[in-house]
Amino acid sequence: MVSASGTTFLLWAGYAVAIGLGASLATYAIAHRNNRVSRAFGAVMAALVLWAFSAFGRLLAPTLPWWRVMTTIMYAGVAATPVLFVLFVAAYTDNDSFLTRRRVAALFLLPGITVLAVGTNQVHGLFFTAIETRAFAGGEVRVTSSGPLYFLHVFYSYALLAVGTVGLLAFAVGTPSAYRRQSVAILVGAAVPWMTNAAYVFGLRPSVPADPTPVGFAVGGIALAYAMFGPGVTRLTPVARSAVVDALEEAVIVSRWDDEVVDVNPAARRLAAVDDPIGRPVSEVVPDPLFETDDQPVAIPVDGTRRWFRLREMALPRAGAVILVTDLTEQVRSKRQLGEQNERLEQFTRVAAHDLRNPLSAISGYADLARETGDVAHLENVESAVERIETLIDDLLTLGVEGQMVEETVPLSVAATAERAGRRLDAGTASVDVEEDVTVLADKRRFLELLKNLLSNALQHGSRSPPSQHGDQAVTNGGVTVTVGPCPDGFYVADDGVGIPTEDRTEVFEYGYSTHGGTGLGLPVVRSIATAHGWNVTVTEGEDGGARFEFTGVETAPVAGHGG
């Protein structure tokens, strides 16, 4: 055990700085720089912290068994560091496409054997042939004589270090000066501890029995910290490039020349047809429909919601390809909404040219009669025509407002909102049955209006018995049950009434269509609100023979109670 003399203070301080700096860098890299390069760098730092901490611990080990435990832990960090350094360099220089899981596991095979050999050395003596106690700096330390497995470990470690160093040198030479400065800084930060270790292993070991490599790392860590996180540097580096790719909303898939996927960003993982895309063929990772179109948006279900994507592929000469999958959902919905607005404009034109003509003609006719006969009683008949015009104007304004594009949405329970709509209507004998609740992202006021119009339509048109008036709404004597529940890519609202004939289903959403003499505004408003959300709405026959309205292209969320 080393005593706390002044001659050992520098070594102890070096260990403390190495542990503190390494732990800080590892934590920052892993926790605050969420990309594969910084994670690889953080893993190197973590291994070096393990090395420094256990090396410090074995200096203080009071007994031989405790020294053996700390030495075994130390070699876990020592043996893992060269492999992790190579993985970091490969990620940093964008040359990690060949590192499949199987190959990475093979790289860790000898380090695993090394740790096992150190832990069982007292049985075979192949790693340390002898362990002796020697005086050092006013105290005692244990020193070892190296066996064949130790030299195998040293050879393998330095071979990996050489591979990583050459990779950094090649990258530094072939990159712009901004990248080059960072690469050289990383090279210096990596070289200092390993040069210290080489000096210890091949020269200083007889006279300095305590391993100073962690102290060398403390010095090299300053260069590493500057290289990875220095101001004005990282935004130009491969670390930043990796972070940018990970942050892209576009799905990025990188494949080798043999179509094996070697890298994906988080957006691609969400879209992938398999849970673990790395190492899988592109055909298994990218959903099939994306390959079946010629630069046209394709609808793909993602997390229960239908979204539209377009695929582009860029070849990498002699390397592979980069596949970019762009989410065009908002553009597709905006295009549909624009078409809906144009259709409403045509409806407005038709109303102005036709629907308003009749009441205006009536007003003109009654005014002429009053003028010709002098009987102002004819003007009393004008009132109903004026009311008709006012109704038409209100309807047109409603269609215009409800069809405006939805900008903000909140999670809403379909079941709770339907029940609220029923209370607003004072629906009498109508009831709402919930097959299974669905939470959708929608505008709260307009979604309530949509369900009110559907319930009102069921009450007015869906009953199998004659309607009677209840307040401002027509309710049925026979009762109507409205059912809500999920359907593929959205939700449905169905009733058990008389239904809608097949030949009329394409017309029910047109303004002016009505079987009860009204303005026929309810279902056109439903379609306008749906389109404003980017949804599709269709009508079909329900299980009980009534009308079933299905809304698809709906962005849903996990059911979290009955909000709305």
Beta strands, then each sheet from edge to edge (+ up, - down):
strand 1: 128-136
strand 2: 139-146
strand 3: 251-256
strand 4: 261-264
strand 5: 298-302
strand 6: 305-316
strand 7: 320-327
strand 8: 410-413
strand 9: 431-434
strand 10: 439-442
strand 11: 467-470
strand 12: 473-476
strand 13: 481-487
strand 14: 490-495
strand 15: 536-541
strand 16: 547-552
strand 17: 556-557
sheet 1: 1+ 2-
sheet 2: 4+ 3- 7+ 6- 5+
sheet 3: 8+ 10- 17+
sheet 4: 9+ 13+ 14- 16+ 15-
sheet 5: 11+ 12-
end
